[in-house]
Amino acid sequence: MSIFERTKETAQRQGLTVSMLEKRANLSENSLYTWKKSTPKADNLQKVADVLHVSTDYLLGRTDEMNATTVETVKKADIDDDELLLSFQGKDVTPEYRDAIIAILRTMPDRDKDGNII
C-alpha cells in the first residue's frame, strides 16, 4: 500500500476526504495526490499525521500501529510540586486555585488523606 493510499484510507475512516485533509493540514489543493508518485516532504508528512492523530511511521507503512508512542514522550508532573506552574486555557492558575484543586483531589473517595490513590 502506498503512502497516499494509507493516508487516504486513514482519512476516510475518520470521515475526511482528501480535500478536507489537505485544508486541515494547511497543504495546497491536490498536493496529497503527488504522494502517489513521490515521497512527501517530512514536514508535510508530519502535518498530515498530526491531523490524523497517527505516527508518520504508520503513514509510511513502517508499522501497523497507528499511534506508536514511547515512554520518553509521556510527560508527568506532580500538581503538589510548589515549583510547578499550572495554567488552564492559557491563563495562569493562582496558588489559591491550585490549593483548591489539591483539596478537591484529596476528598475523592478513591484517595487517602494525602491524595494518593488507594
C-alpha positions as CSV (number, residue, x, y, z in Angstrom):
1,M,0.0,0.0,0.0
2,S,1.4,3.4,-1.0
3,I,1.7,6.4,1.4
4,F,-1.1,8.1,-0.5
5,E,-3.4,5.0,-0.2
6,R,-2.7,4.6,3.5
7,T,-3.3,8.3,4.1
8,K,-6.5,8.3,2.1
9,E,-7.8,5.2,3.9
10,T,-7.0,6.6,7.3
11,A,-8.7,9.9,6.5
12,Q,-11.8,8.1,5.2
13,R,-12.0,6.0,8.5
14,Q,-12.2,9.4,10.3
15,G,-14.8,10.8,7.9
16,L,-12.4,13.0,6.0
17,T,-12.0,13.5,2.3
18,V,-8.5,14.1,0.8
19,S,-9.6,17.7,0.1
20,M,-10.6,18.2,3.8
21,L,-7.4,16.6,5.0
22,E,-5.4,19.0,2.8
23,K,-7.2,22.0,4.2
24,R,-6.8,20.9,7.8
25,A,-3.1,20.2,7.3
26,N,-2.6,23.6,5.5
27,L,-1.4,21.9,2.3
28,S,-2.2,23.1,-1.2
29,E,-5.1,21.7,-3.2
30,N,-4.3,18.3,-4.7
31,S,-0.9,18.1,-3.1
32,L,-1.6,14.8,-1.5
33,Y,-2.2,13.3,-4.9
34,T,1.5,13.9,-5.6
35,W,2.3,11.3,-2.9
36,K,1.2,8.6,-5.4
37,K,4.4,9.1,-7.3
38,S,6.8,10.7,-4.9
39,T,7.8,10.7,-1.3
40,P,6.3,13.7,0.7
41,K,8.5,16.2,2.5
42,A,9.0,15.4,6.1
43,D,7.2,18.5,7.4
44,N,4.1,17.8,5.2
45,L,4.0,14.2,6.3
46,Q,4.1,15.3,9.9
47,K,1.3,17.9,9.3
48,V,-0.9,15.1,7.9
49,A,0.0,12.7,10.7
50,D,-0.9,15.3,13.3
51,V,-4.3,15.9,11.7
52,L,-5.0,12.2,11.5
53,H,-3.5,11.6,15.0
54,V,-1.2,8.8,13.7
55,S,2.5,8.5,13.6
56,T,4.5,9.3,10.5
57,D,5.8,5.7,10.6
58,Y,2.2,4.4,10.3
59,L,1.6,6.6,7.1
60,L,5.0,5.4,5.7
61,G,4.0,1.8,6.3
62,R,6.8,1.1,8.7
63,T,4.3,0.0,11.4
64,D,0.7,-1.1,11.6
65,E,0.4,0.6,15.0
66,M,-1.4,3.9,14.3
67,N,-0.3,5.7,17.4
68,A,3.1,4.4,18.3
69,T,4.3,6.1,21.4
70,T,7.3,5.6,23.6
71,V,7.7,6.1,27.3
72,E,10.0,9.1,26.6
73,T,7.1,11.0,25.1
74,V,5.0,10.8,28.2
75,K,5.1,13.8,30.5
76,K,4.3,13.6,34.1
77,A,4.1,16.4,36.7
78,D,3.1,16.4,40.3
79,I,0.4,19.1,40.9
80,D,1.5,19.2,44.5
81,D,5.0,20.5,43.4
82,D,5.3,24.1,44.5
83,E,7.7,24.9,41.7
84,L,5.2,23.6,39.0
85,L,3.5,26.4,37.2
86,L,-0.1,25.5,36.2
87,S,-2.2,27.0,33.5
88,F,-5.7,26.5,32.2
89,Q,-6.9,27.8,28.9
90,G,-3.8,29.9,28.5
91,K,-4.1,31.6,31.9
92,D,-2.0,31.0,35.0
93,V,-3.7,29.1,37.8
94,T,-3.3,31.1,41.0
95,P,-1.8,29.4,44.1
96,E,-5.3,29.7,45.7
97,Y,-6.9,27.8,42.9
98,R,-4.1,25.3,42.9
99,D,-4.7,24.6,46.6
100,A,-8.4,24.3,45.9
101,I,-7.8,21.7,43.2
102,I,-5.5,19.7,45.5
103,A,-8.1,19.9,48.3
104,I,-10.8,18.5,45.9
105,L,-8.5,15.7,44.8
106,R,-7.8,14.7,48.4
107,T,-11.6,14.4,49.1
108,M,-12.1,11.9,46.3
109,P,-13.3,8.5,47.6
110,D,-10.5,6.5,46.0
111,R,-7.8,8.6,47.6
112,D,-6.3,8.8,51.1
113,K,-5.8,12.0,53.1
114,D,-2.7,12.8,51.1
115,G,-4.4,12.4,47.8
116,N,-2.7,9.1,46.9
117,I,-4.8,6.5,45.0
118,I,-5.8,3.7,47.3
